[in-house]
Amino acid sequence: MTGFDFATEVISAEDLASRVAELGAAISEDYRGRDPVFVVVLKGSFPFAADLVRHVDFPAEVDFMLLNRFGEGGRVGIAMDLSVPVFDRDVIIVEDVIDTGLTLKVLLRMMRDRGAASVATVALFDKIRRRIADVAIDYRGFEVGDEYLVGYGLDWKGLYRNLPSVWAFLDHDAFVHDPGILADALWG
């Protein structure tokens, strides 16, 4: 692991690859002989989902949703919906981070209301200490703290999704003042 005075690497690319392979193997075992559809919640989940489905040993159907939260009540809206029906299908929701669980709770209800035969969840990062809604995560990558994380799909105002490892901000004000500070440190 490496670091700077404003950020530190908290999960290496190697540890991510190993854990994603383990999750893919577990899903492969549990869904052998079935035909699930992976519902990938954009945008942060796309690197994780791409790696995950390469580790399942059955033909994987993948579709995407883009959700947004707005207003003081945190209402969840659909910015981009699925292109395939989930009626009578096994659904595996792929999320990057589960925080409060409120968005996932809405998404689970949505899939059930659309007639999914079953709904499972896989999340790479779980901020369980921030949980408000009681939601189950069937396949969990890493439990993480309250730090603001970037890399491997996680972003800061659209930046850093392309980092192969995960970094935590140690000095949030430094990023607010200069969002490019990590890029400068890593790539010059």
Secondary structure, 3 states (H helix, E strand, C coil): CCECCCEEEEECHHHHHHHHHHHHHHHHHHCCCCCCEEEEEECCCHHHHHHHHCCCCCCCEEEEEEEEEECCCCEEEEEECCCCCCCCCEEEEEEEEECCCHHHHHHHHHHHHCCCCEEEEEEEEECHHHCCCCCCCCEEEEECCCCCEEECCECECCECCCCCCEEEECCHHHHHHCCCHHHHHHHC
